Amino acid sequence: MSPVDNNRIQLGHGSGGKLTQELIESVFASRLNNPILARMDDAAIVELQGRLAITVDCHVVSPLFFPGGDIGRLSVTGTVNDLAMVGATALYLTAGFIIEEGFSVLDLERIIDSMSEAAMEAGIQIVAGDTKVVEKGAADGIFITTSGVGLIPAGIHISGSGARPGDAVIVSGSIGDHGVAILCQREGMNFETSLRSDCAPLGKLVREMLDASPRIRSLRDPTRGGLATTLNEIASASGVTIEIDEEKIPTKAEVRAACELTGLDPLVMANEGKLLAIVAVQDAERLVDTMRKNIHGKDAAIVGSVGHAEDGKTRVYIRTLLGSRRVLSMATGEQLPRIC
Amino acid sequence: MSPVDNNRIQLGHGSGGKLTQELIESVFASRLNNPILARMDDAAIVELQGRLAITVDCHVVSPLFFPGGDIGRLSVTGTVNDLAMVGATALYLTAGFIIEEGFSVLDLERIIDSMSEAAMEAGIQIVAGDTKVVEKGAADGIFITTSGVGLIPAGIHISGSGARPGDAVIVSGSIGDHGVAILCQREGMNFETSLRSDCAPLGKLVREMLDASPRIRSLRDPTRGGLATTLNEIASASGVTIEIDEEKIPTKAEVRAACELTGLDPLVMANEGKLLAIVAVQDAERLVDTMRKNIHGKDAAIVGSVGHAEDGKTRVYIRTLLGSRRVLSMATGEQLPRIC
């Protein structure tokens, strides 16, 4: 029986035998076709030379489809962005699918179409895959784990530990869009304007940024845990203090409204198409100008600065809208499980 | 609260915030320590040059712990072996963990210890990881997806499409051990001698084989779907017919007994530490001698030969113990879900 006959994933589709082959041919190969994947050996083979970046991300987002994206798009952009954050050009992606028995083949096809589209947008090739099927109730629909390989151009040294006192802190756009889009979808909250996830590949933006400034110290995409967590990670890895100005952080009205309703803080909400950059202060204005020319950086802004650690302690401070200055901690508990 | 305080994985351990950091430090980093992983940037950075092999495998095996291995060991050896099957030396591994809320931290520690041990045995470094936690009931314990990067030495060209008429077919040892070990564990079947999974990294065996013969055409590890499926894949990819001799295929008495009891065929049972090699017939005896010197090839045997396709059709035949000759098909349905 072909997958199309039944329209539901069966355990046999994960058996490694005939049904698996049919699923691969009818759903995957036709949508993700490239000469490397088409060899269908146990491993994909590529030619490369230089400094490689390697990364992995599991995607368990719920719901699978949301305004602005779906788990397929997210699984490509999430990994592409992790590569971009060390300055690497994304080249090759592998994808592992864990699917619950009974999952809709049509939904799987939509997801693979979306991965294919995102891969094209990001300029990455999906070169290897694996599919396992578990019994009904042993997983929630579909989980996708992607791993990426990219090439870092000579002379590029970007790291979370690179921030230095005096540097400027830049965000590429409005904060919390992805987290709030998922939250609204999940809770059935409706706003007048429909908020969408910002889910997007940032490789091109990063290349333009690296061309504009040789003094970018750190790049991070503030996904799970949001801007607050990412700032704390960089402060800690670099041994510095960071101070940001709440007023300067771009935040959409819908995001603020949803956060007020739910008591959540936009600064810990996930983003999937935004980045945080630490850059030498003399390059900051120029860098923001460059970023604003890219659709994914059009609302870029300088939001703070890096200072010395105080008594050996690294901290993040926020100057609030009310004018007070308080410590900004990383996210602690789990406010929104399965956001990505 | 640290993971050790509670001994159960909480949703917050997947939040990307403070609890995630504590889990990474207390469970992962201490066990998988290496300088590349220790940088803790969004992607790992390595230097490489040449033909790379890239592969991915999802692991959903149930039960998580079984005689001869566990999901941790399996997740390393499975990916290492896929790299070995294109002649690559395994170098770097990424691991994505999807964990069910409430999972035992002690079990997680055992699994990571086991991954660390298997990685050492295989000579591969675990350079990047990701952990997501889903609500109780949304996954079954833990799923691990590993992706591997390896380097293919100059002059090595191994592919499932390389088999030629006249070549010999070799298996590296007894067939069905992994599948039957899992089956017995799952069904509570007991045999006098305790059968163990063959779960092992085959990289060293493959390197020794490549040194012994420059005319190895195809290598495959017959995992899901077993020997029958792998033979059919190679026959189809190479456009040939393969005939094997049942009598010559090494099979343990316990495996035969369990298969007789359950009506399953050892030829479709999964293996996790065995390989199938297609080699020029003049090198076959020498290759088997070489393989037998390695613990993972000590029962290696020539089990068949490659012939021309018949009327354009590629087929696999088996000469049975009773002397008849029949078509051997690839596995069709799902006989043993979640075997790897």
Interface residues (C-beta under 8 A of the other chain):
Chain A: Q10 L11 G12 G14 S15 G16 G17 K18 L19 T20 Q21 R39 M40 D41 D42 A43 A44 I45 V46 E47 L48 Q49 G50 R51 L52 A53 I54 T55 V56 D57 C58 H59 V60 S62 N81 D82 L83 M85 V86 A88 Y92 T94 A95 G96 F97 I98 V127 A128 G129 D130 T131 K132 V133 V134 E135 G137 A138 A139 D140 F143 T145 S147 G148 V149 G150 I152 S159 G160 S161 R220 D221 T223 R224 G225 T229 A237 V268 A270 S329 M330 A331 T332 G333 E334 Q335 P337 R338 C340
Chain B: Q10 L11 G12 H13 G14 S15 G16 G17 K18 L19 T20 Q21 R39 M40 D41 D42 A43 A44 I45 V46 E47 L48 Q49 G50 R51 L52 A53 I54 T55 V56 D57 C58 H59 V60 N81 D82 L83 M85 V86 A88 Y92 T94 A95 G96 F97 I98 V127 A128 G129 D130 T131 K132 V133 V134 E135 G137 A138 A139 D140 F143 T145 S147 G148 V149 G150 I152 S159 G160 S161 R220 D221 T223 R224 G225 T229 A237 V268 A270 S329 M330 A331 T332 G333 E334 Q335 P337 R338 C340
